[in-house]
Amino acid sequence: MDKQTHSFQAEVKQILHLVTHSLYSNKEIFLRELVSNASDACDKLRFEALDHPQLFEDQPDLRIRVSFDEQARTVTISDNGIGLSAEEAIAHLGTIAKSGTREFMAKLEGDQKKDANLIGQFGVGFYSGFIVADRITVESRRAGLPADQGVRWSSEGTGDFEVEAITKPGRGTDVVLHLREGEDEFLKTWRLKSVISKYSDHISLPILMRAEEWDADNAKQVLKDEWEPVNKASALWTRSKSEVTQAEYDAFYQQISYDTEAPLAFTHNRVEGRSEYTQLLYIPAKAPFDLWNRDKRGGVKLYVKRVFIMDDAEALMPVYLRFVKGVIDSADLPLNVSRELLQESRDVKAIREGSTKRVLSMLESLANSEDAGERDKYARFWTDFGQVLKEGVGEDHANQERLVKLLRFSSTHADTGVSLADYVSRLKDGQDVIYYITADSLSAAKNSPQLEIFRKKGIEVLLLTERVDEWMLSHLFEFEGKPLQSVAKGAVDLGDLQDEEEKKKAEEAAEQFKPVLDRLKAALEGRAKEVRVTTRLVDSPACVVVDEGDISGHLARMLKQAGQAAPTSQPTLEINPDHALVKKLGGLDAADTRFGDLAQVLFDQALLAEGGVLEDPAAYVKRVNALLLG
């Protein structure tokens, strides 16, 4: 193949521009990315060679080499992994097939533009070489192809790249970085070793560099022809817990997650029984930017007997635990397991169930710890990941009881951190129901008219303001035998919490106001299903509620915002007979035209107080102005 010139995909051009002009706060990240790519190439060869052992050719030992040339000002990362064919070089190095490129560029252009750790999260690690290099040359040959079918790819990271055929005796890939001016720090053995030790020490392949010795005559270090490992080259998860330090656990987490912070918590266990496997699972200290992408695969890597099988093995962790990072190494799965078999394997199901229980146990130990610091950790976890964990209430019925105990809410007693167990411990004498209200915001929930009688009597109400809450409530009906009940659905019934005198007074008011209620119902025909006197209001003149079987106004609004059709149902208007505005309505005779306008204003105000949206705001403003003037 003669030398050919190709243009980069448009998105790659944008990324290259951002990489070369924005990512300067952490230049060393390029070495982590290229060593990681080399490790992946070796893992892929080892996996493919299970069925085709001839791919090893005459080099059965996999390794990575890092070298530099002070005279040529180059750094070279070499591996003897799977390698690239000419077609793969063009496809993989000239385009980005992975989704999320736009989000990646948005992040780089925003406040986090200097955070080079974003690179690894989007699979564009190869391009990080242009942080320190003004030209990159890649020489590669795919395992199994003849020596004369090697390929050389080169680019200056601008608009084009060149590809030509070469003869390459050994399989694998050499990535040669031609360093920019001012990047001479990476032409030192100690500097490259320190970066490898920091980011890649736990890679299970040997990372080799040329040994150095002191030249007394020239008073400097000189390179020898011998190659020596600079990493421990041992899978951390296979070592005993007593042999691994906290710093090593943290460093391994940062390597596999591209996080700059230490994890919030981790668990390292060897499981024996029907299935044998080792798990090293981490809970991050902060939520990743793509937490709400449910299509994103999980962060767990699958190994079988230390042989890498696949990244992001979503079958090993339920979707609601997609934030968990780590490694699972099985001794039972067949080495050539495919993704399809992985989905259906009984052993995988056992691993998934065991790993899920282990993560929940980790969270329970934080949430129920006697140590205030550990409980604070759980509070931080809940702030970032609580909404995702709520998804599990409807998705994981086997662990629903455990998940429900981990839930935390706001309530009329505390803005954060209220568990259902806390709520039940504070139940009033005679209270056998857990009350809650859903709203668009904490402020709207706190100030809802529906809470007035509960606040007056000191009855705690849970304030549910997250979008996932309505969905969760469709699967959560009771806790420890106490049913959950919305204060905005159905007629208020406080049972033993309401004395007989209050009930008798409400019945008398309903009878006394019956003519007014009938007139209100007629005036609000088509908007209100029913109008009735209520005891739930103390300071407000009116509120709207829905029937027990209808969807809440909050859920109906969310469905409309999502572009979905919400079931149509009319609310019930409840009025406070002791309020001056309601008394004024009762004092208007049948011929007074202001009654209709006041009725509409009363209903609209109740709808607004509940968080609703008026269908005709202009008409509401016109009526209010007329009443103010008149």
KARA-V176789 format. One record per pair of residues at least 24 apart in sequence whose C-alpha atoms are under 6 Angstrom apart, sorted by the first residue. I is the first residue (numbers start at 1). J is the second residue. D is the distance in Angstrom with one decimal. If there is no record, write none. Layout:
# KARA-V176789
i=I j=J d=D
i=I j=J d=D
This chain:
# KARA-V176789
i=1 j=164 d=5.9
i=1 j=165 d=5.1
i=2 j=164 d=5.6
i=3 j=163 d=5.6
i=3 j=164 d=4.2
i=4 j=162 d=5.5
i=4 j=163 d=5.2
i=5 j=161 d=5.7
i=5 j=162 d=4.4
i=6 j=160 d=5.5
i=6 j=161 d=5.4
i=7 j=159 d=5.9
i=7 j=160 d=4.3
i=8 j=94 d=5.2
i=8 j=159 d=5.9
i=8 j=160 d=5.7
i=9 j=95 d=5.3
i=20 j=130 d=5.8
i=20 j=131 d=5.1
i=23 j=114 d=5.0
i=23 j=116 d=5.8
i=25 j=114 d=5.6
i=30 j=128 d=5.0
i=30 j=129 d=5.2
i=32 j=199 d=5.9
i=33 j=125 d=5.2
i=38 j=79 d=5.6
i=41 j=81 d=4.7
i=41 j=82 d=5.2
i=42 j=81 d=3.8
i=43 j=308 d=5.7
i=45 j=81 d=5.5
i=45 j=82 d=4.6
i=55 j=143 d=5.4
i=55 j=144 d=5.3
i=63 j=205 d=5.7
i=63 j=206 d=5.3
i=64 j=207 d=4.8
i=65 j=207 d=5.6
i=65 j=208 d=4.7
i=65 j=209 d=5.9
i=66 j=209 d=5.4
i=68 j=187 d=5.9
i=70 j=187 d=6.0
i=73 j=179 d=5.9
i=74 j=177 d=5.3
i=74 j=178 d=4.7
i=74 j=179 d=5.8
i=75 j=176 d=5.8
i=75 j=177 d=5.2
i=76 j=175 d=5.5
i=76 j=176 d=4.4
i=77 j=174 d=5.8
i=77 j=175 d=5.2
i=78 j=173 d=5.6
i=78 j=174 d=4.3
i=79 j=172 d=5.5
i=79 j=173 d=5.5
i=80 j=171 d=5.7
i=80 j=172 d=4.1
i=81 j=172 d=4.8
i=82 j=142 d=5.7
i=82 j=143 d=5.3
i=82 j=172 d=5.7
i=83 j=140 d=5.6
i=83 j=141 d=5.1
i=83 j=142 d=4.1
i=83 j=172 d=4.0
i=83 j=173 d=5.3
i=84 j=140 d=5.6
i=84 j=141 d=5.3
i=84 j=142 d=4.5
i=85 j=141 d=5.9
i=85 j=142 d=5.2
i=86 j=151 d=5.4
i=117 j=258 d=5.7
i=132 j=179 d=5.7
i=132 j=180 d=5.8
i=133 j=177 d=5.5
i=133 j=178 d=5.2
i=133 j=179 d=4.2
i=133 j=180 d=5.0
i=134 j=180 d=5.4
i=135 j=178 d=5.2
i=136 j=176 d=5.7
i=136 j=177 d=4.8
i=137 j=175 d=6.0
i=137 j=176 d=5.0
i=138 j=174 d=5.6
i=138 j=175 d=4.6
i=139 j=173 d=5.7
i=139 j=174 d=5.2
i=140 j=172 d=5.5
i=140 j=173 d=4.2
i=141 j=171 d=5.0
i=141 j=172 d=5.5
i=142 j=171 d=5.9
i=143 j=171 d=5.4
i=199 j=255 d=5.7
i=201 j=231 d=4.6
i=201 j=232 d=5.8
i=202 j=233 d=6.0
i=203 j=233 d=5.6
i=204 j=233 d=4.3
i=204 j=234 d=4.9
i=204 j=235 d=5.1
i=205 j=233 d=5.2
i=206 j=233 d=5.1
i=207 j=231 d=6.0
i=276 j=331 d=5.5
i=277 j=329 d=5.5
i=277 j=330 d=4.1
i=277 j=331 d=5.7
i=278 j=328 d=5.7
i=278 j=329 d=5.1
i=279 j=327 d=5.9
i=279 j=328 d=4.5
i=280 j=326 d=5.5
i=280 j=327 d=5.3
i=281 j=325 d=5.8
i=281 j=326 d=4.4
i=282 j=324 d=5.8
i=282 j=325 d=5.1
i=282 j=326 d=5.7
i=283 j=324 d=5.3
i=287 j=384 d=5.5
i=298 j=322 d=4.7
i=299 j=324 d=6.0
i=299 j=325 d=4.5
i=300 j=325 d=5.2
i=300 j=326 d=4.8
i=300 j=327 d=5.4
i=301 j=327 d=4.8
i=302 j=328 d=5.2
i=302 j=329 d=6.0
i=303 j=329 d=4.4
i=304 j=329 d=5.2
i=304 j=330 d=4.8
i=304 j=331 d=5.9
i=305 j=331 d=5.4
i=316 j=352 d=4.6
i=317 j=352 d=5.5
i=320 j=388 d=5.6
i=320 j=389 d=5.7
i=320 j=391 d=5.8
i=320 j=392 d=5.5
i=394 j=475 d=5.4
i=410 j=463 d=5.3
i=411 j=461 d=5.5
i=411 j=462 d=4.2
i=411 j=463 d=4.9
i=412 j=460 d=5.7
i=412 j=461 d=5.6
i=430 j=496 d=5.4
i=432 j=482 d=5.9
i=433 j=482 d=5.3
i=433 j=483 d=5.4
i=434 j=484 d=4.7
i=435 j=461 d=5.0
i=435 j=484 d=6.0
i=435 j=485 d=5.0
i=435 j=486 d=5.8
i=436 j=461 d=5.0
i=436 j=462 d=4.3
i=436 j=463 d=6.0
i=436 j=486 d=5.0
i=437 j=463 d=5.4
i=437 j=486 d=5.5
i=437 j=487 d=5.8
i=438 j=464 d=4.7
i=438 j=465 d=5.7
i=439 j=465 d=5.1
i=439 j=554 d=5.9
i=440 j=465 d=5.4
i=441 j=465 d=5.3
i=452 j=537 d=5.5
i=452 j=538 d=5.6
i=453 j=536 d=4.7
i=453 j=537 d=5.9
i=488 j=545 d=5.1
i=489 j=545 d=5.4
i=489 j=546 d=4.9
i=489 j=547 d=5.4
i=489 j=548 d=5.2
i=490 j=547 d=4.7
i=490 j=548 d=5.0
i=516 j=586 d=5.9
i=523 j=596 d=5.7
i=528 j=570 d=5.4
i=528 j=571 d=5.4
i=528 j=572 d=5.5
i=529 j=570 d=5.2
i=529 j=571 d=5.7
i=529 j=572 d=5.3
i=530 j=572 d=4.8
i=531 j=572 d=5.8
i=531 j=573 d=4.8
i=531 j=574 d=5.8
i=532 j=574 d=5.0
i=533 j=574 d=5.5
i=533 j=575 d=5.1
i=534 j=574 d=5.6
i=534 j=575 d=5.9
i=537 j=576 d=5.8
i=541 j=575 d=5.8
i=541 j=576 d=5.1
i=541 j=579 d=5.4
i=542 j=574 d=5.5
i=542 j=575 d=4.3
i=542 j=576 d=5.8
i=542 j=606 d=5.7
i=543 j=573 d=5.9
i=543 j=574 d=5.4
i=543 j=606 d=4.5
i=544 j=572 d=5.5
i=544 j=573 d=4.6
i=544 j=606 d=5.8
i=545 j=571 d=5.6
i=545 j=572 d=5.3
i=546 j=571 d=4.8
i=546 j=572 d=5.9
